[in-house]
């Protein structure tokens, strides 16, 4: 009887242990990894083919965006490559077909696809930094996010130029990540209109016409569209139907950008160099710069939104370059440090500014045309009253003791080195000369004058921490 009872207890214990194992398994089953030992499901691995690119831009992800545009009816046919560049490739395509629409009436599109994996153009940071429109969407660490911002930037710039209706440009259609769809400027049969670099000019007057028009466009971009192209050249302008079109505005910035004036000066230089090679007389770069940034033009009676009126004004008003003097002035103008206000003044220029030697380019601001037309010198001294009144209080405290101590040491050395036999030969006054023989009142007055002079000098003295930064900058440049 006792043996049967023992077997029953053993059977109950085994049932209880099985039930406990099941509860324990249910409790921790979500922590058990079964993918490695699964027979039906193989181990997933990343394949490089998923990121492989064709023609440097067409990867599976980009092909998905193009497929989505075709499914939505934006595109119908995607054709071959039109041009390649450092930042993108441009392809030809046709617009989507609507119901009852003839295929011959389809619009031609240019598809600009930016490079994401194989980046050649990496200097995008200086065009995006300081741009108010993209202050919250900057991402330099992820190239795909950066390219997305870059494509959106060009789309918005193109739309601003197209809607302004003062500077011709291709119509932007749509942007999707790194794919930008815009109007294709065609001369027929799928061939693109020639760039300004490849355009066959009819005669010398035709060259002058496009030169004046380009200068007028630079002003209209700055004043009306509120943009600086930042890469304007003969390669980024197209002659379509005898009319000049501006393209490639992905790097264009607003006038409030910290480097907008430098970019504007670079655009003027590029245009002048190109047309000068064609053998025509060009205008000084400084006067073109003045023409672009001036809100009002002297003795201008035309429409400020008309490129024809502005071109006519340029041809009749601005003097052409003549002689080596204008060329030297252009070289000086290219090397000048352009600032919009005193907030843009760098620390290395504080000393020159306080001494009145820094050129703020006052003659480049609006309503100041007369100084340029009279061929005045480039540099203009800043009046003393414009100097900032921020006194170096810490410097005064630090330098106050050192200057006084050095002054006393100098007085002692001067007293020791004074000539004891320094007398005058005048019979009326036979008083000895030199610091050693002066009385207390004269010595006190002389020291007070020296202190006042050094105190005035300390007001315009550069602080020590600024000097250290200046030295570091000069060493790093070397």
VMD Tcl script that draws the C-alpha trace (Angstrom):
set ca {
  {0.00 0.00 0.00}
  {2.80 2.30 0.81}
  {4.48 1.56 -2.53}
  {1.37 2.55 -4.50}
  {1.09 5.78 -2.60}
  {4.71 6.59 -3.44}
  {4.02 6.04 -7.15}
  {1.00 8.32 -7.04}
  {3.03 11.08 -5.41}
  {5.74 10.69 -8.06}
  {3.14 10.93 -10.83}
  {1.69 14.10 -9.35}
  {5.11 15.70 -8.99}
  {5.98 14.97 -12.61}
  {2.69 16.54 -13.77}
  {3.34 19.60 -11.66}
  {6.88 19.96 -13.09}
  {5.57 19.72 -16.66}
  {2.98 22.38 -15.95}
  {5.67 24.63 -14.45}
  {7.92 24.17 -17.47}
  {5.10 25.20 -19.78}
  {4.40 28.33 -17.75}
  {8.11 29.18 -17.70}
  {8.36 28.68 -21.46}
  {5.36 30.94 -22.09}
  {6.88 33.59 -19.87}
  {10.21 33.77 -21.71}
  {9.28 32.66 -25.23}
  {9.60 36.19 -26.66}
  {13.27 36.24 -25.67}
  {14.16 33.04 -27.53}
  {15.66 33.58 -31.01}
  {14.58 30.94 -33.47}
  {15.59 32.61 -36.79}
  {19.00 30.97 -36.88}
  {17.60 27.46 -36.44}
  {14.53 27.92 -38.62}
  {14.49 25.57 -41.60}
  {11.84 27.29 -43.69}
  {13.22 30.85 -43.27}
  {16.79 31.50 -44.34}
  {19.12 34.05 -42.76}
  {18.73 37.52 -44.29}
  {21.88 39.21 -45.54}
  {22.49 42.63 -47.12}
  {23.44 42.59 -50.77}
  {25.57 45.30 -52.40}
  {23.42 44.98 -55.50}
  {20.68 46.87 -53.63}
  {22.92 49.95 -53.67}
  {24.51 49.49 -57.10}
  {24.26 52.54 -59.38}
  {24.09 52.86 -63.14}
  {25.56 56.01 -64.73}
  {26.42 57.25 -61.22}
  {22.81 58.18 -60.40}
  {20.37 55.34 -61.20}
  {20.21 53.09 -58.15}
  {17.19 50.93 -57.15}
  {15.90 53.63 -54.82}
  {15.99 56.30 -57.53}
  {14.37 53.92 -60.03}
  {11.55 53.51 -57.51}
  {10.98 57.28 -57.50}
  {10.90 57.36 -61.31}
  {8.47 54.45 -61.36}
  {6.23 56.31 -58.96}
  {6.22 59.40 -61.19}
  {5.24 57.27 -64.18}
  {2.47 55.51 -62.23}
  {1.01 58.89 -61.24}
  {0.99 60.10 -64.85}
  {3.65 62.79 -64.48}
  {5.96 60.97 -66.91}
  {5.20 58.59 -69.73}
  {8.54 57.85 -71.44}
  {12.00 58.03 -69.92}
  {14.71 58.45 -72.55}
  {18.49 58.76 -72.66}
  {20.97 61.01 -70.91}
  {21.32 64.61 -72.13}
  {24.26 65.79 -70.06}
  {26.38 64.80 -67.09}
  {27.93 67.01 -64.45}
  {29.67 67.00 -61.11}
  {26.43 67.04 -59.13}
  {23.78 65.44 -61.36}
  {22.81 63.87 -64.67}
  {20.02 65.24 -66.88}
  {17.70 62.88 -68.82}
  {15.02 63.44 -71.43}
  {11.40 62.40 -70.84}
  {7.85 63.05 -72.03}
  {4.90 64.13 -69.95}
  {2.10 61.73 -69.11}
  {-0.82 61.14 -71.46}
  {-4.29 62.24 -70.42}
  {-7.53 60.81 -71.68}
  {-8.19 61.83 -75.27}
  {-4.83 63.54 -75.61}
  {-2.79 63.17 -78.75}
  {0.71 61.76 -78.16}
  {2.22 64.44 -80.39}
  {1.06 67.13 -77.93}
  {3.05 65.74 -75.02}
  {5.43 68.16 -73.34}
  {9.14 67.46 -73.18}
  {10.66 67.32 -69.70}
  {14.21 67.38 -68.40}
  {14.77 65.02 -65.47}
  {17.65 66.11 -63.26}
  {18.82 63.27 -61.01}
  {21.35 64.18 -58.34}
  {24.16 61.86 -57.38}
  {23.75 60.31 -53.94}
  {26.29 57.49 -53.64}
  {29.18 58.72 -55.80}
  {29.55 62.37 -54.81}
  {31.98 64.51 -56.76}
  {30.67 67.91 -55.69}
  {31.12 67.97 -51.90}
  {31.40 71.71 -51.26}
  {27.69 72.25 -50.62}
  {28.06 73.39 -47.02}
  {28.94 77.03 -47.73}
  {25.89 77.40 -49.99}
  {23.45 76.05 -47.37}
  {24.98 77.49 -44.18}
  {23.40 80.84 -43.43}
  {20.43 80.18 -45.72}
  {17.33 81.18 -43.75}
  {15.01 78.95 -45.77}
  {16.95 75.81 -44.80}
  {17.97 76.71 -41.25}
  {16.14 73.70 -39.74}
  {16.73 71.10 -42.45}
  {20.50 71.04 -42.67}
  {22.08 67.58 -42.53}
  {25.73 67.25 -43.52}
  {26.30 63.78 -42.07}
  {23.81 61.92 -44.27}
  {24.53 62.55 -47.98}
  {21.07 61.40 -49.07}
  {19.35 63.90 -46.79}
  {21.72 66.60 -47.98}
  {20.95 65.83 -51.64}
  {17.23 65.94 -50.87}
  {17.66 69.46 -49.44}
  {19.78 70.42 -52.45}
  {17.11 69.26 -54.94}
  {14.41 71.07 -53.00}
  {16.57 74.20 -52.97}
  {16.86 74.22 -56.78}
  {13.15 73.55 -57.18}
  {12.23 76.52 -54.99}
  {14.76 78.79 -56.72}
  {13.45 77.80 -60.15}
  {9.88 78.41 -59.03}
  {10.79 81.84 -57.65}
  {12.48 82.82 -60.94}
  {9.65 81.43 -63.08}
  {6.90 83.15 -61.08}
  {8.74 86.48 -61.05}
  {8.31 86.71 -64.85}
  {11.33 89.02 -65.20}
  {14.13 86.51 -65.84}
  {13.42 83.61 -68.23}
  {13.98 80.15 -66.81}
  {12.65 76.59 -67.22}
  {9.35 75.83 -65.51}
  {9.74 73.50 -62.49}
  {7.22 70.64 -62.53}
  {7.88 68.44 -59.49}
  {10.59 67.30 -57.10}
  {10.79 63.89 -55.46}
  {13.75 63.29 -53.17}
  {16.79 63.52 -55.51}
  {14.72 63.65 -58.73}
  {13.77 67.06 -60.18}
  {11.36 67.37 -63.12}
  {11.38 70.62 -65.12}
  {10.65 71.99 -68.57}
  {12.98 70.94 -71.37}
  {14.21 73.78 -73.57}
  {14.28 72.08 -76.97}
  {15.18 73.34 -80.42}
  {13.27 70.45 -82.01}
  {13.55 66.71 -82.53}
  {14.66 66.15 -78.94}
  {17.78 68.30 -79.21}
  {18.51 70.76 -76.43}
  {18.87 74.47 -77.12}
  {22.52 75.56 -77.17}
  {24.24 76.95 -74.13}
  {25.65 80.44 -74.33}
  {29.11 78.88 -74.65}
  {28.10 77.05 -77.85}
  {25.78 79.66 -79.34}
  {26.80 80.86 -82.86}
  {26.67 84.66 -82.65}
  {25.52 86.45 -85.77}
  {27.76 89.49 -85.47}
  {29.47 91.77 -82.98}
  {26.22 93.55 -82.10}
  {24.70 90.20 -81.16}
  {27.52 89.62 -78.64}
  {26.93 93.06 -77.11}
  {23.20 92.34 -76.90}
  {23.68 89.19 -74.83}
  {26.33 90.86 -72.66}
  {24.00 93.74 -71.73}
  {21.13 91.28 -71.22}
  {23.22 89.14 -68.88}
  {24.14 92.16 -66.73}
  {20.47 93.16 -66.60}
  {19.54 89.61 -65.51}
  {22.07 89.71 -62.67}
  {20.40 92.86 -61.35}
  {16.87 91.46 -61.78}
  {17.86 88.28 -59.95}
  {19.24 90.34 -57.08}
  {16.55 93.02 -56.84}
  {13.34 91.25 -57.94}
  {13.94 87.53 -57.37}
  {16.12 88.19 -54.31}
  {18.71 85.65 -55.45}
  {22.41 85.56 -56.26}
  {23.20 82.83 -58.79}
  {26.61 82.00 -57.21}
  {27.75 79.97 -60.26}
  {26.81 82.11 -63.24}
  {28.85 81.50 -66.37}
  {28.45 80.80 -70.07}
  {27.71 77.15 -69.20}
  {24.67 77.96 -67.03}
  {22.81 80.07 -69.58}
  {20.83 78.76 -72.57}
  {19.76 80.62 -75.72}
  {16.24 79.37 -76.46}
  {14.18 80.97 -79.25}
  {16.62 83.91 -79.44}
  {16.12 84.52 -75.71}
  {18.55 84.03 -72.84}
  {17.49 81.57 -70.12}
  {19.15 81.06 -66.72}
  {19.57 77.47 -65.49}
  {21.34 75.53 -62.72}
  {20.27 77.53 -59.67}
  {20.73 74.83 -57.03}
  {23.56 76.76 -55.35}
  {21.82 80.16 -55.59}
  {21.49 82.04 -52.30}
  {19.49 84.98 -51.00}
  {21.12 88.43 -50.61}
  {21.02 87.98 -46.82}
  {23.43 85.05 -47.06}
  {26.81 85.83 -45.39}
  {28.71 85.18 -48.64}
  {26.18 86.57 -51.12}
  {28.32 89.58 -52.05}
  {31.34 87.34 -52.67}
  {29.25 85.09 -54.90}
  {27.90 88.12 -56.76}
  {31.40 89.44 -57.37}
  {32.43 86.00 -58.67}
  {29.48 85.92 -61.11}
  {30.39 89.34 -62.49}
  {34.00 88.25 -62.91}
  {33.02 85.08 -64.80}
  {30.72 86.94 -67.20}
  {33.28 89.66 -67.88}
  {36.05 87.14 -68.57}
  {33.90 85.22 -71.05}
  {32.73 88.22 -73.08}
  {36.18 89.79 -72.95}
  {37.52 86.68 -74.69}
  {35.01 87.30 -77.47}
  {36.76 90.59 -78.23}
  {34.27 93.18 -76.99}
  {34.76 96.04 -74.55}
  {33.44 95.21 -71.09}
  {32.58 97.35 -68.09}
  {34.65 97.54 -64.88}
  {33.55 94.92 -62.39}
  {33.21 97.48 -59.64}
  {30.68 99.55 -61.61}
  {28.65 96.46 -62.52}
  {28.58 95.54 -58.84}
  {27.33 99.04 -58.02}
  {24.69 98.80 -60.76}
  {23.39 95.48 -59.39}
  {23.04 96.37 -55.70}
  {21.75 99.95 -56.10}
  {18.04 100.15 -55.41}
  {17.63 103.28 -57.53}
  {19.58 104.21 -60.65}
  {20.57 107.73 -61.52}
  {18.67 109.29 -64.45}
  {16.82 106.04 -65.19}
  {13.35 106.58 -66.61}
  {12.43 103.04 -67.63}
  {10.80 100.08 -65.92}
  {12.90 98.49 -63.18}
  {11.37 95.08 -64.04}
  {12.21 95.26 -67.75}
  {15.42 93.67 -68.94}
  {15.26 95.64 -72.18}
  {15.16 99.00 -70.37}
  {17.98 97.98 -68.05}
  {20.10 96.73 -70.97}
  {19.62 100.03 -72.77}
  {20.56 101.95 -69.62}
  {23.73 99.85 -69.18}
  {24.84 100.36 -72.77}
  {24.45 104.16 -72.59}
  {25.53 104.91 -69.00}
  {28.32 102.64 -67.80}
  {31.82 103.49 -69.08}
  {33.87 100.68 -70.60}
  {37.25 99.53 -69.34}
  {40.17 101.41 -70.83}
  {43.84 100.96 -70.11}
  {45.73 99.11 -67.42}
  {44.36 101.33 -64.64}
  {40.89 99.80 -64.85}
  {42.39 96.30 -64.93}
  {44.41 97.03 -61.81}
  {41.30 98.38 -60.08}
  {39.47 95.18 -60.97}
  {42.26 93.14 -59.41}
  {42.06 95.25 -56.25}
  {38.27 94.91 -56.19}
  {38.50 91.12 -56.43}
  {40.79 90.97 -53.40}
  {38.71 93.27 -51.19}
  {36.96 91.79 -48.18}
  {33.26 92.60 -48.67}
  {31.07 93.10 -45.61}
  {27.42 94.07 -45.34}
  {27.74 95.80 -41.95}
  {30.06 96.05 -38.96}
  {28.74 92.71 -37.71}
  {30.58 91.02 -40.55}
  {33.92 92.55 -39.60}
  {36.42 89.86 -38.61}
  {38.68 90.11 -35.60}
  {41.80 90.33 -37.73}
  {40.53 93.63 -39.14}
  {39.72 95.32 -35.82}
  {43.08 97.07 -35.61}
  {42.84 98.39 -39.17}
  {39.27 99.51 -38.50}
  {40.15 101.40 -35.34}
  {43.04 103.11 -37.13}
  {40.69 104.27 -39.87}
  {42.41 102.27 -42.59}
  {39.72 99.67 -43.29}
  {37.68 99.98 -46.48}
  {33.99 99.50 -45.77}
  {33.22 100.00 -49.48}
  {30.90 102.90 -48.83}
  {30.93 103.67 -52.53}
  {29.25 100.31 -53.18}
  {26.07 101.06 -51.25}
  {22.95 102.41 -52.90}
  {22.49 106.10 -53.81}
  {26.25 106.62 -54.21}
  {26.81 106.37 -57.96}
  {28.61 109.66 -58.45}
  {31.76 108.57 -56.64}
  {32.17 105.59 -58.94}
  {31.60 107.48 -62.16}
  {34.18 110.09 -61.19}
  {36.85 107.38 -60.84}
  {37.58 108.10 -57.24}
  {39.92 105.89 -55.31}
  {38.60 102.67 -53.87}
  {39.48 103.20 -50.24}
  {37.50 105.58 -48.09}
  {38.56 106.33 -44.54}
  {36.04 105.78 -41.82}
  {35.42 108.89 -39.64}
  {36.58 108.72 -36.05}
  {33.05 109.07 -34.77}
  {32.05 105.71 -36.30}
  {34.47 103.78 -34.14}
  {32.74 101.51 -31.67}
  {32.69 102.91 -28.15}
  {33.32 99.57 -26.48}
  {36.26 100.33 -24.19}
  {38.56 97.55 -23.14}
  {37.81 97.69 -19.43}
  {39.66 94.48 -18.68}
  {42.62 95.61 -20.73}
  {42.69 98.90 -18.87}
  {42.82 97.08 -15.56}
  {45.54 94.71 -16.72}
  {47.60 97.17 -18.68}
  {47.19 99.96 -16.16}
  {49.67 98.45 -13.73}
  {52.10 97.18 -16.33}
  {52.24 100.48 -18.16}
  {52.79 102.44 -14.98}
  {55.50 100.06 -13.79}
  {57.28 100.23 -17.11}
  {56.94 103.98 -17.03}
  {58.63 104.22 -13.60}
  {61.41 101.87 -14.72}
  {61.90 104.01 -17.79}
  {62.08 107.12 -15.65}
  {64.69 105.52 -13.39}
  {66.80 104.43 -16.33}
  {66.48 107.87 -17.85}
  {67.53 109.42 -14.57}
  {70.58 107.19 -14.38}
  {71.54 107.84 -17.98}
  {70.95 111.59 -17.79}
  {74.02 113.67 -18.35}
  {75.10 115.35 -15.11}
  {77.03 118.06 -16.92}
  {74.13 119.09 -19.15}
  {74.07 122.89 -18.57}
  {73.03 125.74 -20.80}
  {75.48 128.38 -21.92}
  {72.93 131.13 -21.58}
  {73.96 133.70 -19.00}
  {70.37 134.60 -18.08}
  {69.37 131.01 -17.03}
  {72.06 128.59 -15.91}
  {69.62 125.87 -14.75}
  {70.70 122.29 -15.61}
  {68.62 120.29 -18.15}
  {67.45 116.67 -17.93}
  {65.00 114.58 -15.90}
  {67.46 114.31 -13.03}
  {67.38 118.06 -12.32}
  {63.68 118.79 -12.87}
  {61.59 119.75 -9.85}
  {58.73 117.69 -8.42}
  {55.92 119.70 -10.04}
  {57.39 119.33 -13.55}
  {58.07 115.63 -13.03}
  {54.52 115.08 -11.75}
  {53.04 116.95 -14.71}
  {55.20 115.01 -17.20}
  {54.14 111.67 -15.73}
  {50.48 112.67 -15.78}
  {50.73 113.62 -19.46}
  {52.36 110.26 -20.26}
  {49.61 108.41 -18.38}
  {46.89 110.30 -20.26}
  {48.55 109.56 -23.59}
  {48.82 105.84 -22.83}
  {45.26 105.75 -21.55}
  {44.04 107.17 -24.86}
  {46.13 104.60 -26.73}
  {44.62 101.75 -24.71}
  {41.14 102.72 -25.87}
  {41.96 101.59 -29.41}
  {44.15 98.68 -28.37}
  {43.25 95.17 -29.53}
  {42.50 92.75 -26.70}
  {44.96 89.98 -25.95}
  {42.59 87.10 -26.67}
  {41.82 88.65 -30.08}
  {45.55 88.93 -30.80}
  {45.99 85.25 -30.01}
  {43.21 84.31 -32.40}
  {44.74 86.48 -35.09}
  {48.11 84.78 -34.66}
  {46.52 81.35 -34.85}
  {44.70 82.28 -38.07}
  {47.87 83.59 -39.70}
  {49.83 80.48 -38.66}
  {47.13 78.15 -39.96}
  {47.05 79.93 -43.34}
  {50.82 79.58 -43.71}
}
mol new
graphics top color blue
foreach p $ca { graphics top sphere $p radius 0.5 }
foreach p [lrange $ca 0 end-1] q [lrange $ca 1 end] { graphics top cylinder $p $q radius 0.2 }
display resetview
